Amino acid sequence: MSQLTRSVTQEISMPSFEDLFLKSKGQPVDYNGRTIQMVDRLAVADGQQLKVTFESVNAEWRQGVCLTTDGGFVVNNQTVKKSVVLWHDTAPREVLLRVQSK
């Protein structure tokens, strides 16, 4: 007796987060019972060191973080002006940065 296995393909469509944030005027939105923020701001001082840690990812879509300042960042002894983008699948689990603000 042979066993028949049937796979069902479910198409998952990602909502337009851009539209949701435009509608909320940039405020946090709820999606599937989770609060999503477009932007978060932190006060940091010139020379302050930051540690970004990717603890876990629970999404099918690529996750990342963009850090922006009016000056730059020092990462691995290299200066990067204005912004740094870190993706969970390509960045180390922990990244140390030093802020160089104006």
N, CA, C and O of each residue as an XYZ file, in Angstrom:
408
protein
N       0.843     -1.165      0.000
C       0.000      0.000      0.000
C       0.900      1.244      0.000
O       1.780      1.371      0.851
N       0.688      2.128     -0.920
C       1.522      3.325     -0.983
C       0.837      4.471     -0.261
O      -0.388      4.565     -0.197
N       1.654      5.308      0.260
C       1.153      6.460      1.008
C       1.237      7.684      0.115
O       2.278      7.969     -0.477
N       0.148      8.388      0.028
C       0.097      9.575     -0.821
C       0.302     10.809      0.038
O      -0.432     11.028      1.001
N       1.287     11.606     -0.301
C       1.564     12.843      0.423
C       1.216     14.007     -0.485
O       1.651     14.076     -1.635
N       0.440     14.901      0.046
C       0.032     16.056     -0.730
C       0.539     17.314     -0.039
O       0.320     17.487      1.160
N       1.193     18.168     -0.755
C       1.644     19.418     -0.157
C       0.731     20.546     -0.628
O       0.307     20.599     -1.783
N       0.457     21.415      0.280
C      -0.381     22.562     -0.021
C       0.499     23.792      0.016
O       1.180     24.053      1.008
N       0.481     24.529     -1.043
C       1.263     25.752     -1.099
C       0.365     26.905     -0.698
O      -0.672     27.156     -1.312
N       0.783     27.594      0.335
C       0.028     28.746      0.808
C       0.805     29.998      0.444
O       1.969     30.153      0.812
N       0.156     30.874     -0.271
C       0.819     32.114     -0.659
C       0.651     33.119      0.463
O      -0.463     33.413      0.895
N       1.764     33.635      0.923
C       1.754     34.632      1.986
C       2.123     35.964      1.364
O       3.187     36.122      0.765
N       1.233     36.903      1.520
C       1.535     38.219      0.968
C       1.860     39.173      2.116
O       1.152     39.237      3.121
N       2.935     39.896      1.932
C       3.340     40.860      2.935
C       2.518     42.127      2.752
O       2.341     42.604      1.631
N       2.017     42.669      3.857
C       1.271     43.920      3.729
C       2.212     45.055      3.362
O       3.430     44.940      3.503
N       1.648     46.125      2.901
C       2.451     47.304      2.612
C       2.646     48.075      3.916
O       1.794     48.869      4.317
N       3.772     47.830      4.566
C       4.046     48.545      5.805
C       4.168     50.040      5.536
O       3.838     50.859      6.394
N       4.637     50.390      4.358
C       4.722     51.806      3.996
C       3.348     52.458      4.089
O       3.209     53.544      4.652
N       2.328     51.791      3.532
C       0.965     52.331      3.586
C       0.463     52.425      5.025
O      -0.177     53.406      5.404
N       0.760     51.390      5.830
C       0.321     51.405      7.232
C       0.958     52.571      7.993
O       0.286     53.247      8.771
N       2.257     52.806      7.767
C       2.942     53.899      8.465
C       2.500     55.268      7.950
O       2.436     56.224      8.723
N       2.196     55.375      6.659
C       1.674     56.637      6.133
C       0.323     56.949      6.772
O       0.052     58.086      7.159
N      -0.516     55.922      6.875
C      -1.842     56.103      7.470
C      -1.738     56.501      8.945
O      -2.541     57.296      9.435
N      -0.739     55.942      9.654
C      -0.572     56.252     11.088
C       0.310     57.476     11.312
O       0.597     57.833     12.454
N       0.744     58.125     10.224
C       1.635     59.287     10.287
C       2.941     58.973     11.023
O       3.447     59.780     11.803
N       3.472     57.772     10.748
C       4.765     57.373     11.307
C       4.720     56.788     12.701
O       5.753     56.407     13.253
N       3.537     56.714     13.272
C       3.400     56.145     14.620
C       3.433     54.618     14.542
O       3.182     54.054     13.477
N       3.742     53.936     15.661
C       3.748     52.466     15.664
C       2.394     51.909     15.211
O       1.348     52.509     15.458
N       2.434     50.752     14.545
C       1.219     50.086     14.082
C       1.180     48.663     14.628
O       2.218     48.071     14.921
N      -0.013     48.129     14.760
C      -0.185     46.739     15.179
C      -0.364     45.876     13.947
O      -1.137     46.203     13.048
N       0.364     44.764     13.918
C       0.261     43.805     12.821
C       0.323     42.406     13.404
O       1.319     42.030     14.023
N      -0.729     41.642     13.209
C      -0.804     40.274     13.742
C      -0.494     40.208     15.232
O       0.205     39.303     15.687
N      -1.012     41.163     15.984
C      -0.830     41.157     17.427
C       0.519     41.665     17.902
O       0.833     41.554     19.088
N       1.320     42.217     17.012
C       2.640     42.754     17.372
C       2.705     44.230     17.013
O       2.121     44.671     16.023
N       3.419     44.978     17.825
C       3.617     46.394     17.543
C       4.876     46.559     16.704
O       5.943     46.053     17.053
N       4.736     47.267     15.605
C       5.859     47.498     14.687
C       6.153     48.988     14.675
O       5.250     49.811     14.525
N       7.435     49.325     14.837
C       7.858     50.720     14.808
C       8.686     50.968     13.571
O       9.560     50.177     13.215
N       8.396     52.084     12.918
C       9.163     52.455     11.737
C      10.516     53.022     12.157
O      11.544     52.722     11.549
N      10.502     53.846     13.204
C      11.710     54.523     13.656
C      11.699     54.585     15.172
O      10.648     54.759     15.789
N      12.861     54.444     15.761
C      13.026     54.662     17.193
C      14.238     55.569     17.362
O      15.257     55.377     16.698
N      14.132     56.540     18.233
C      15.234     57.483     18.435
C      15.806     57.310     19.834
O      15.076     57.168     20.815
N      17.132     57.327     19.897
C      17.842     57.229     21.166
C      18.805     58.395     21.276
O      19.469     58.759     20.306
N      18.876     58.977     22.460
C      19.848     60.049     22.685
C      21.195     59.417     23.007
O      21.304     58.617     23.937
N      22.212     59.772     22.245
C      23.561     59.267     22.481
C      24.539     60.428     22.472
O      24.309     61.446     21.820
N      25.621     60.264     23.197
C      26.638     61.310     23.286
C      27.801     60.997     22.350
O      28.028     59.845     21.983
N      28.526     62.034     21.975
C      29.719     61.859     21.161
C      30.684     60.936     21.891
O      30.973     61.138     23.070
N      31.173     59.935     21.197
C      32.111     58.984     21.786
C      31.454     57.811     22.484
O      32.137     56.880     22.912
N      30.138     57.844     22.604
C      29.436     56.754     23.281
C      29.531     55.475     22.458
O      29.454     55.500     21.230
N      29.698     54.358     23.160
C      29.786     53.070     22.493
C      28.430     52.377     22.547
O      27.760     52.377     23.580
N      28.036     51.788     21.425
C      26.783     51.051     21.326
C      27.089     49.608     20.980
O      28.051     49.312     20.271
N      26.253     48.713     21.493
C      26.365     47.304     21.111
C      25.010     46.868     20.555
O      23.997     46.920     21.252
N      25.007     46.441     19.303
C      23.803     45.914     18.667
C      23.898     44.399     18.724
O      24.873     43.807     18.260
N      22.871     43.779     19.300
C      22.833     42.323     19.409
C      21.581     41.797     18.723
O      20.466     42.201     19.054
N      21.769     40.903     17.777
C      20.631     40.215     17.161
C      20.349     38.988     18.021
O      21.059     37.987     17.938
N      19.313     39.071     18.843
C      18.987     37.976     19.753
C      18.273     36.842     19.042
O      18.618     35.673     19.219
N      17.285     37.183     18.245
C      16.555     36.159     17.494
C      15.762     36.827     16.388
O      15.521     38.034     16.421
N      15.364     36.040     15.419
C      14.532     36.516     14.325
C      13.372     35.544     14.192
O      13.568     34.332     14.103
N      12.169     36.085     14.180
C      10.986     35.258     14.063
C      10.144     35.780     12.905
O       9.003     36.205     13.086
N      10.728     35.739     11.717
C      10.033     36.243     10.544
C      10.578     35.560      9.305
O      11.721     35.103      9.277
N       9.749     35.500      8.294
C      10.197     34.946      7.019
C      10.994     35.973      6.229
O      11.761     35.618      5.334
N      10.812     37.247      6.563
C      11.452     38.306      5.819
C      12.738     38.741      6.504
O      12.871     38.655      7.725
N      13.657     39.197      5.718
C      14.965     39.638      6.194
C      14.802     40.780      7.194
O      14.032     41.714      6.970
N      15.534     40.688      8.295
C      15.440     41.686      9.353
C      16.759     42.440      9.470
O      17.830     41.876      9.251
N      16.670     43.713      9.816
C      17.869     44.509      9.967
C      17.602     45.758     10.765
O      16.482     46.020     11.203
N      18.664     46.525     10.942
C      18.574     47.774     11.679
C      19.441     48.803     10.958
O      20.518     48.483     10.455
N      18.956     50.041     10.916
C      19.715     51.144     10.330
C      19.970     52.156     11.435
O      19.028     52.620     12.078
N      21.217     52.499     11.661
C      21.600     53.501     12.656
C      22.078     54.738     11.918
O      22.890     54.647     10.997
N      21.572     55.894     12.325
C      21.909     57.147     11.652
C      22.287     58.206     12.673
O      21.681     58.293     13.741
N      23.284     59.006     12.345
C      23.707     60.116     13.187
C      24.128     61.275     12.287
O      24.295     61.104     11.079
N      24.296     62.447     12.881
C      24.739     63.594     12.075
C      26.237     63.555     11.812
O      26.740     64.337     11.004
N      26.949     62.672     12.468
C      28.391     62.546     12.272
C      28.735     61.235     11.593
O      28.657     61.114     10.370
N      29.114     60.258     12.397
C      29.470     58.958     11.847
C      29.600     57.922     12.945
O      29.279     58.175     14.105
N      30.075     56.757     12.558
C      30.292     55.640     13.475
C      31.668     55.059     13.223
O      32.162     55.081     12.096
N      32.282     54.545     14.262
C      33.514     53.785     14.111
C      33.152     52.328     14.365
O      32.693     51.964     15.447
N      33.369     51.503     13.345
C      33.074     50.073     13.415
C      34.307     49.333     12.937
O      34.781     49.571     11.826
N      34.836     48.432     13.767
C      36.048     47.673     13.404
C      37.180     48.597     12.952
O      37.851     48.332     11.955
N      37.380     49.680     13.696
C      38.424     50.668     13.422
C      38.271     51.376     12.074
O      39.237     51.944     11.565
N      37.086     51.349     11.500
C      36.808     52.067     10.262
C      35.707     53.081     10.533
O      34.726     52.775     11.212
N      35.870     54.284     10.001
C      34.860     55.316     10.176
C      33.861     55.251      9.030
O      34.228     55.209      7.855
N      32.591     55.244      9.408
C      31.498     55.214      8.438
C      30.670     56.472      8.663
O      30.207     56.712      9.778
N      30.478     57.276      7.625
C      29.734     58.529      7.769
C      28.232     58.300      7.710
O      27.732     57.484      6.936
N      27.540     59.038      8.543
C      26.078     59.176      8.551
C      25.303     57.945      9.022
O      24.577     58.040     10.012
N      25.426     56.786      8.350
C      24.575     55.663      8.733
C      25.252     54.309      8.518
O      26.180     54.154      7.723
N      24.739     53.352      9.264
C      25.204     51.968      9.187
C      23.964     51.088      9.095
O      23.018     51.264      9.863
N      23.965     50.147      8.164
C      22.868     49.187      8.044
C      23.424     47.816      8.379
O      24.417     47.374      7.801
N      22.770     47.146      9.325
C      23.172     45.804      9.743
C      22.017     44.844      9.485
O      20.895     45.080      9.934
N      22.292     43.769      8.764
C      21.284     42.746      8.488
C      21.580     41.512      9.329
O      22.737     41.119      9.481
N      20.534     40.904      9.871
C      20.730     39.764     10.778
C      21.433     38.599     10.105
O      22.114     37.829     10.782
N      21.288     38.445      8.793
C      21.870     37.286      8.115
C      23.299     37.514      7.633
O      23.953     36.571      7.190
N      23.797     38.753      7.712
C      25.166     38.997      7.256
C      26.054     39.635      8.317
O      27.278     39.529      8.239
N      25.464     40.290      9.298
C      26.257     40.931     10.357
C      26.593     39.906     11.436
O      25.885     38.910     11.586
N      27.666     40.141     12.186
C      27.918     39.295     13.353
C      26.749     39.414     14.337
O      25.995     40.386     14.295
N      26.604     38.438     15.206
C      25.523     38.456     16.197
C      25.592     39.714     17.062
O      24.563     40.297     17.403
N      26.819     40.132     17.416
C      27.026     41.359     18.186
C      27.962     42.284     17.426
O      28.994     41.854     16.910
N      27.594     43.555     17.362
C      28.405     44.562     16.684
C      28.619     45.720     17.633
O      27.658     46.266     18.176
N      29.878     46.105     17.842
C      30.220     47.270     18.667
C      30.475     48.452     17.749
O      31.183     48.339     16.748
N      29.876     49.606     18.112
C      30.042     50.830     17.342
C      30.336     51.964     18.314
O      29.860     51.960     19.450
N      31.124     52.935     17.860
C      31.337     54.154     18.635
C      30.770     55.311     17.828
O      31.043     55.443     16.635
N      29.974     56.150     18.492
C      29.300     57.266     17.844
C      30.251     58.460     17.756
O      30.935     58.804     18.720
N      30.276     59.080     16.578
C      30.991     60.344     16.395
C      29.966     61.374     15.942
O      29.724     61.546     14.747
N      29.371     62.052     16.908
C      28.338     63.027     16.535
C      28.949     64.422     16.435
O      30.040     64.678     16.946
N      28.231     65.308     15.772
C      28.711     66.681     15.601
C      28.205     67.543     16.712
O      28.499     68.737     16.750
